[in-house]
Amino acid sequence: MSAYNWTPDRACASAAHQSSVRFRGCAIAQLGYYGHMRLDSEDFRTPGQFISALMEQRGWTGVTLAVVLGLDKSSIARLVSDKRPVDAELALTLEELFEVPAERFLDVQQRYDLALARVARRPDPLRAMRAHLYGKLPISDMIKRGWINAQDVRDPAVSSELMRFFGVNRIEDIEVIPHSAKKTEVNTQATPAQLAWLYRVRQIAKNMMVAKYSTYSATQAIGKLKSLLAAPEEARKVPRILAEHGIRFLIVESLPSAKIDGVCFWLNDASPVVALTMRFDRIDNFWFVLRHELEHVDKRHGLTKIMLDTELEGENAGTGAQIDEEERIANAAAAEFCVPKKMMDAFVARKAPIFSEKDILAFSRMINVHPGLIAGQLRHRTNRYDRFVNHLSKIRSIVTPNAITDGWGDVAPLGH
């Protein structure tokens, strides 16, 4: 029995029983209206090859196809030699002619076009690197802040400016690039935006002049800062006190989404650096984060890896077991500095659950600290960050005029 005796009805009936058309135990493709075995378009590399096979199956010549399609012989020659692509309209015509879905002709054409493009394409090894840089670094914000000199992200100078900013000679050595040999040791997994902020802080700190740092400098500075807690205006003295004790102190506005509160690191064994973002313009947050970073300095944390502190509120500002030891030590010291723990415990034991304005003010006068520091501790202990807001005085405008500041419209000079 020949294939031409195998009718579509029989084929469909057989398919219903066997899930694929079989002829005398041999698997064959489902047959078309005229009994021709269907060809699999996946077996052909080009649309011309596919069309030629369909013509050969029917015993057609190029002249036959030209007559059927109403084209001249040269057009058919270009079609089967892949010099004329199969577009959507032609695919629909071929579908009618060969009983092959138009999508199959278009699929072969698409695969062929892609193969040609791969052959002609000149690989750009820097493309993936640019994707990482432009996709992960906040380049627009770095331009706006004056960290890199470029008109916008499309400026050709961006690449060279990024290399200058990160201090490398090749773009692939910028450490946000995967497999970069240069890596900054940080106590946490820093994001590209956080790394950019750290580089900016380091650039500015290197240009700062301060007194010589000694073993007891941090302890002495902390003692002097303790006397400034009663009034927000006293915070203006912080930059001078720290500079006199050999600690480089600066304020660098955070980049969007970085959520940085502060950092402690060392330029060398005798040059500690403390930087804050002051992203929360509150007196309690300022003194807590500053004292936290100074505890890192006093304990010489950050000598081997940068102590980057992010989202330093809630549980992260506590002393729970989930907090790293160095951070627990710094958190405890910061809380003790703002309000001595024994006094705070006693106040809470006496007044809980109601903490009146009168009681908070009286307690603040007794221990000689601003009521905002007591409010901050109460908010943390009760986990009620919607309370006592009226005591949380703004302080950024008091500190920044006397500190090296980069942000909020100011660009710190680097001296180069």
C-alpha positions, 0 to 999 in steps of 0.5 A, spaced: 500 500 500 502 506 498 502 513 502 497 515 497 492 510 499 492 513 506 487 518 506 486 524 511 480 520 515 484 514 516 490 518 518 486 522 523 482 515 526 489 512 527 492 518 530 486 518 535 488 511 537 495 511 537 497 519 539 501 519 532 500 517 525 504 510 524 504 506 517 506 498 518 509 500 524 514 505 522 512 512 524 511 518 519 508 525 519 501 526 519 499 527 511 496 533 508 490 533 503 494 530 497 497 525 501 504 528 502 508 526 508 509 533 512 516 535 513 518 538 519 521 545 519 526 544 524 530 539 520 531 545 515 536 551 516 534 556 511 527 557 508 529 556 501 531 549 503 524 548 506 521 551 500 525 547 495 524 540 499 516 542 499 517 543 491 521 536 490 516 532 494 511 534 489 515 534 483 515 541 482 520 545 478 521 553 479 517 554 473 511 551 476 512 554 483 513 561 479 506 560 475 502 558 481 505 564 485 504 568 479 511 570 480 517 570 475 523 565 475 528 570 478 523 571 484 523 564 485 530 563 484 532 568 489 527 565 494 529 558 494 537 561 494 535 565 501 536 572 497 529 574 498 526 573 505 519 570 507 515 575 510 508 574 513 504 575 507 508 570 503 508 565 509 500 566 508 501 564 501 505 558 502 501 556 507 495 555 502 499 552 497 503 547 501 498 546 507 504 548 512 502 553 517 505 560 516 508 560 522 513 554 520 516 558 514 516 565 519 520 560 524 525 558 519 526 565 517 527 567 524 532 562 525 536 563 519 536 571 520 539 570 527 544 565 525 546 570 520 546 575 525 551 571 529 556 570 524 556 577 522 556 580 529 562 583 532 562 581 540 563 587 544 566 584 551 565 591 554 557 590 553 556 586 559 560 590 563 557 597 561 550 593 563 553 592 570 555 599 571 549 602 568 544 597 571 547 597 578 550 604 579 546 610 580 550 614 575 545 619 574 545 621 581 553 621 581 553 626 576 548 630 579 552 630 586 558 632 582 562 626 583 563 624 576 564 630 571 559 628 565 553 631 562 548 625 563 549 618 563 549 618 555 556 622 555 562 618 552 566 621 558 562 617 563 566 610 563 573 614 564 570 618 569 568 612 573 575 609 572 577 615 575 572 615 581 574 608 583 581 609 582 582 604 576 585 604 570 581 599 566 573 599 567 573 591 568 577 593 575 571 597 577 569 592 583 561 592 582 563 588 576 563 581 577 570 577 578 573 584 579 580 583 582 579 589 586 574 588 592 573 593 598 572 589 605 566 591 608 563 588 614 556 586 610 554 585 603 555 592 600 550 594 594 553 598 588 550 604 591 553 603 598 560 602 595 560 608 591 558 612 597 564 609 601 569 611 595 566 618 596 567 618 603 574 615 602 576 621 597 574 626 601 577 623 608 584 623 604 584 630 603 582 632 611 587 635 615 586 633 623 590 633 629 594 626 631 590 620 633 593 617 639 590 611 643 586 615 648 583 620 643 577 617 642 575 616 649 577 623 650 573 626 645 567 622 647 568 625 654 567 632 651 561 630 647 557 628 653 557 635 655 553 637 649 547 633 649 542 638 653 541 643 647 541 641 639 545 648 638 551 644 642 552 639 636 555 645 632 562 643 636 562 636 634 566 637 628 572 641 631 572 636 637 573 630 633 578 634 629 582 636 635 582 628 637 585 626 630 578 623 628 576 625 621 569 627 621 564 628 615 557 628 613 556 625 606 548 625 604 546 618 602 545 616 595 537 613 594 536 606 596 543 606 600 539 606 607 546 608 610 546 611 617 554 611 618 561 608 617 567 607 621 574 605 617 581 607 617 586 610 612 591 607 616 593 605 623 593 612 626 587 615 621 580 613 623 574 616 619 567 617 621 562 619 616 554 620 617 549 621 612 544 624 617 538 621 613 534 622 619 534 629 621 533 628 628 537 629 634 536 622 637 538 619 631 544 623 630 547 622 637 546 615 637 549 613 630 555 618 632 556 615 638 555 608 635 561 609 630 565 612 635 565 606 639 568 602 633 573 607 633 575 606 640 575 599 640 579 599 633 573 596 629 574 597 622 582 596 621 581 590 617 574 591 614 570 597 613 564 598 619 558 600 614 552 601 618 545 601 614 538 601 617 541 603 624 534 603 627 529 598 630 532 591 632 538 593 628 540 598 634 539 593 639 543 588 642 539 581 640 543 575 639 542 576 631 546 582 631 554 581 630 558 582 636 562 588 634 555 592 632 552 589 639 558 593 643 557 599 639 549 599 640 550 598 647 555 604 648 551 609 644 544 607 648 548 608 654 551 615 652 544 618 650 541 615 656 544 611 661 541 604 662 540 604 669 536 611 669 532 609 663 530 602 666 528 606 673 524 611 669 520 606 665 519 602 671 516 608 675 512 611 669 510 605 664 505 605 661 504 612 661 510 617 659 507 624 660 510 630 657 511 633 664 515 626 666 519 626 660 522 633 661 523 632 668 527 626 667 531 630 661 533 636 666 535 631 671 540 627 667 542 633 663 540 631 656 535 633 651 528 630 651 529 628 644 534 623 646 529 620 652 524 620 646 528 616 642 530 611 647 522 610 649 520 609 641 525 604 641 523 600 647 516 600 646 517 600 638 512 605 637 515 610 632 509 614 632 510 617 639 514 623 642 515 626 635 515 633 638 521 632 642 525 630 636 529 636 634 532 637 627 539 638 627 542 637 620 542 645 619 546 646 626 551 640 624 553 641 617 555 648 617 561 646 621 563 640 618 566 637 611 559 636 608 558 633 601 550 633 599 544 637 599 547 642 594 554 642 597 560 638 593 566 637 598 572 640 595 577 634 593 583 638 592 585 635 585 
